[in-house]
Amino acid sequence: MLTTKKIVTLKPKARRYQITDQFGLALRVQTTGVKSWVLRIPRNGSVKDITLGHWPDISLMQARQMARTKRLELELEPPDSYTLRDAFKFWCSKKKGRILSYRDEKLRLEKYIISKIGNRQLDTITPPLIIRIVEPIEKSGKQSTVKRLLMRTREIFDMSVNAGFISANPIAKITKVFPVPKVKHMPAVDWKELPIVMSQIEALAPPKYRLLFYFSLATLLRPG
């Protein structure tokens, strides 16, 4: 199998040659140094070459995905490709330690999405499939969960496009299907009742909580 590092080292020779990758995909190196992706498929007892594009315009991962898509179109035995679980692992490697809600987001995705369709190929996942998975969650009244699931799933697909796993995000506009959840804020104390609150804080709250409360008032912070 080819690697990006190996492709870089391939030099032109006196005659054109090609290096095989997998499932009929090969990289053809011209005498001029131009490198092209070709897919070799069986046709009527012979072999036909289908040109997919040039390297580095098309990366190794993109070429493999294009080859798989072409094989599916031609109803040939589809080889394994990148799954949603692969893309999820890639997302985890980039988000761990970078977002405060990483642990909750990861557990939520694993519970509702990855456990159900994690082994599916990325190019077989469609908006209707995601909608069918998410609709029961919405009906149970968990609109905020739906919002976060769709946002992070869409993010996983966006990262998959950037990584070359797929060429486009099929669920880029899926959030438009579901209504924006209504957020109910915590009730606030009327300013006229503030003296009562202050007296209760003075009488009942431990010293550190009194200081925290006064600091919140002085700096207009939301109380924790």
C-alpha positions as CSV (number, residue, x, y, z in Angstrom):
1,M,0.0,0.0,0.0
2,L,1.1,3.5,-0.8
3,T,1.9,6.2,1.8
4,T,2.1,10.0,1.2
5,K,5.8,9.8,2.2
6,K,6.4,7.1,-0.4
7,I,4.6,9.1,-3.1
8,V,6.8,12.1,-2.6
9,T,9.9,10.0,-3.2
10,L,8.7,8.5,-6.5
11,K,10.9,9.9,-9.3
12,P,10.3,9.8,-13.1
13,K,12.0,7.2,-15.2
14,A,12.8,6.7,-18.8
15,R,9.5,5.0,-19.3
16,R,6.1,5.6,-17.6
17,Y,5.4,3.3,-14.7
18,Q,2.8,2.9,-11.9
19,I,2.7,1.7,-8.3
20,T,-0.4,-0.2,-7.1
21,D,-2.1,0.8,-3.9
22,Q,-5.2,-1.3,-3.2
23,F,-8.5,-2.5,-4.7
24,G,-7.4,-1.5,-8.3
25,L,-6.2,2.0,-7.3
26,A,-2.7,2.9,-8.7
27,L,-0.5,5.9,-9.0
28,R,0.9,6.4,-12.5
29,V,4.2,8.3,-12.8
30,Q,4.9,9.9,-16.2
31,T,8.3,10.5,-17.7
32,T,7.7,14.2,-17.1
33,G,7.2,13.6,-13.3
34,V,3.4,14.1,-13.4
35,K,1.7,11.7,-11.1
36,S,-1.9,10.6,-11.8
37,W,-4.4,8.4,-10.0
38,V,-6.0,5.6,-12.0
39,L,-8.5,2.9,-11.1
40,R,-8.1,-0.4,-12.9
41,I,-11.3,-2.3,-13.3
42,P,-12.2,-5.6,-15.1
43,R,-14.4,-5.0,-18.2
44,N,-15.4,-7.8,-20.7
45,G,-12.4,-10.0,-20.0
46,S,-9.9,-7.1,-20.1
47,V,-8.7,-4.4,-17.8
48,K,-9.8,-0.7,-18.2
49,D,-8.1,2.2,-16.6
50,I,-10.1,5.1,-15.3
51,T,-8.2,8.3,-14.6
52,L,-9.3,10.0,-11.3
53,G,-7.0,13.0,-11.2
54,H,-3.5,14.2,-10.4
55,W,-1.5,14.1,-7.2
56,P,-1.1,16.3,-5.1
57,D,-4.4,17.9,-6.2
58,I,-6.0,14.7,-5.0
59,S,-4.5,13.3,-1.9
60,L,-4.0,9.6,-1.2
61,M,-7.1,9.4,1.1
62,Q,-9.2,11.3,-1.4
63,A,-8.1,9.0,-4.2
64,R,-9.0,5.9,-2.2
65,Q,-12.5,7.4,-1.4
66,M,-13.0,8.3,-5.1
67,A,-12.0,4.8,-6.1
68,R,-14.5,3.3,-3.7
69,T,-17.2,5.6,-5.0
70,K,-16.5,4.6,-8.6
71,R,-16.5,0.9,-7.7
72,L,-19.9,1.4,-6.1
73,E,-21.2,3.1,-9.2
74,L,-20.0,0.3,-11.3
75,E,-21.6,-2.3,-8.9
76,L,-18.2,-3.9,-8.2
77,E,-17.4,-5.4,-4.8
78,P,-16.9,-2.4,-2.6
79,P,-13.8,-2.4,-0.5
80,D,-13.7,-1.2,3.1
81,S,-13.2,2.6,3.4
82,Y,-13.4,5.2,6.2
83,T,-16.2,4.6,8.7
84,L,-17.9,7.1,10.9
85,R,-16.0,5.5,13.8
86,D,-12.7,6.4,12.0
87,A,-13.9,9.9,11.6
88,F,-15.1,10.1,15.3
89,K,-11.6,8.9,16.4
90,F,-10.1,11.7,14.3
91,W,-12.4,14.2,15.9
92,C,-11.5,13.0,19.4
93,S,-7.8,13.3,18.6
94,K,-8.3,17.0,17.6
95,K,-10.8,18.0,20.3
96,K,-9.5,16.3,23.4
97,G,-8.1,19.0,25.7
98,R,-9.2,21.8,23.5
99,I,-12.9,22.1,24.4
100,L,-14.2,22.2,28.0
101,S,-17.2,20.0,27.2
102,Y,-15.1,17.3,25.5
103,R,-15.9,14.4,27.9
104,D,-19.7,15.1,27.8
105,E,-19.7,15.6,24.0
106,K,-17.8,12.4,23.5
107,L,-20.1,10.3,25.7
108,R,-23.2,11.8,24.1
109,L,-21.9,11.0,20.6
110,E,-21.0,7.5,21.6
111,K,-24.4,6.8,23.2
112,Y,-26.7,8.2,20.5
113,I,-24.7,8.1,17.2
114,I,-21.5,6.0,17.2
115,S,-23.1,3.0,18.9
116,K,-25.8,2.9,16.2
117,I,-24.0,3.7,12.9
118,G,-20.3,3.9,13.8
119,N,-19.4,1.0,11.5
120,R,-21.1,2.5,8.5
121,Q,-18.9,3.9,5.6
122,L,-18.9,7.7,5.6
123,D,-20.1,7.9,2.0
124,T,-23.2,5.8,2.9
125,I,-24.5,8.1,5.6
126,T,-27.3,10.4,4.5
127,P,-29.4,13.1,6.2
128,P,-32.5,10.9,6.4
129,L,-30.5,8.3,8.3
130,I,-29.3,10.9,10.9
131,I,-32.8,12.3,11.1
132,R,-34.3,8.9,11.9
133,I,-31.7,8.4,14.7
134,V,-32.3,11.9,16.2
135,E,-36.1,12.1,15.9
136,P,-36.8,9.8,19.0
137,I,-34.5,12.0,21.1
138,E,-36.4,15.1,20.0
139,K,-39.8,13.5,20.8
140,S,-38.6,12.7,24.3
141,G,-38.2,16.4,24.9
142,K,-34.4,16.6,24.7
143,Q,-34.1,19.4,22.3
144,S,-30.8,20.7,23.6
145,T,-29.3,17.2,23.2
146,V,-30.5,17.1,19.6
147,K,-28.9,20.5,19.0
148,R,-25.5,19.4,20.4
149,L,-25.6,16.0,18.6
150,L,-26.3,17.6,15.3
151,M,-23.7,20.3,15.8
152,R,-20.9,17.8,16.7
153,T,-21.9,15.2,14.1
154,R,-21.8,18.0,11.4
155,E,-18.4,19.0,12.8
156,I,-17.1,15.4,12.5
157,F,-18.1,15.4,8.8
158,D,-16.5,18.8,8.2
159,M,-13.3,17.5,9.7
160,S,-13.6,14.4,7.5
161,V,-13.7,16.6,4.4
162,N,-10.7,18.5,5.5
163,A,-8.8,15.3,6.2
164,G,-9.7,13.9,2.8
165,F,-11.9,11.1,4.0
166,I,-14.8,12.4,1.9
167,S,-15.2,15.1,-0.7
168,A,-18.3,16.9,0.7
169,N,-20.3,17.1,3.9
170,P,-23.7,15.4,3.3
171,I,-25.3,16.7,6.5
172,A,-24.1,20.3,6.3
173,K,-27.6,21.8,6.6
174,I,-29.3,19.1,8.7
175,T,-29.8,21.5,11.7
176,K,-32.5,23.3,9.6
177,V,-34.7,20.3,9.9
178,F,-35.2,20.7,13.7
179,P,-36.5,23.7,15.5
180,V,-34.1,25.8,17.6
181,P,-34.6,24.7,21.3
182,K,-36.2,27.3,23.6
183,V,-33.9,28.1,26.4
184,K,-35.5,28.7,29.8
185,H,-33.2,30.9,31.9
186,M,-33.0,30.6,35.7
187,P,-35.3,33.0,37.5
188,A,-33.6,36.3,38.6
189,V,-34.1,38.1,41.9
190,D,-35.9,41.4,41.6
191,W,-33.6,44.3,42.6
192,K,-36.2,45.4,45.2
193,E,-35.7,42.1,47.0
194,L,-31.9,42.4,47.2
195,P,-31.9,43.7,50.8
196,I,-33.7,40.5,51.9
197,V,-31.2,38.3,49.9
198,M,-28.3,40.3,51.5
199,S,-29.6,39.7,55.0
200,Q,-30.0,36.0,54.4
201,I,-26.5,35.8,53.0
202,E,-25.1,37.6,56.0
203,A,-27.0,35.4,58.5
204,L,-26.7,32.0,56.9
205,A,-23.9,31.8,54.3
206,P,-20.4,30.6,55.3
207,P,-17.7,33.4,55.0
208,K,-16.3,32.1,51.6
209,Y,-19.7,32.1,50.0
210,R,-20.5,35.6,51.3
211,L,-17.3,36.8,49.7
212,L,-18.1,35.1,46.5
213,F,-21.6,36.6,46.4
214,Y,-20.3,40.1,47.1
215,F,-17.6,39.7,44.4
216,S,-20.2,38.6,41.9
217,L,-22.3,41.7,42.7
218,A,-19.3,44.0,42.5
219,T,-18.1,42.6,39.1
220,L,-21.5,41.9,37.6
221,L,-20.6,38.2,37.2
222,R,-23.3,35.5,37.0
223,P,-23.4,33.6,40.3
224,G,-22.0,30.1,40.0
